[in-house]
Structures are given as C-alpha cells and as structure tokens.
Amino acid sequence: MAGFLLLEQSGEYFWQSRLTNNATRKASTGETCRVTIRITGR
C-alpha cells in the first residue's frame, strides 16, 4: 500500500511538472515570437 501511495504521489508530481514545463515553454516561445516580430517589423 505504501508503495502504491508513493507511486501515485510521484505520478502526480510528474504530471504537475510536465504541465508547468509546457506552460513555461509556451510562455517563453510566445515571448520569443513577439520579440522576433518586433525586430523584423522595424
């Protein structure tokens, strides 16, 4: 039972870290695209 609980907690942590990583990546790429458009638009 303890092993199952540990597995569940690590899986939850894994999904949370994946979601935050995806959100961070999206934010950084969006920022890069905006900066690139600003530079090329000049």
Summary of the structure (lengths in Angstrom):
residues: 42
radius of gyration: 18.2
end to end distance: 61.8
largest distance: 61.8
contacts: 77
relative contact order: 0.08
helix: 95%
strand: 0%
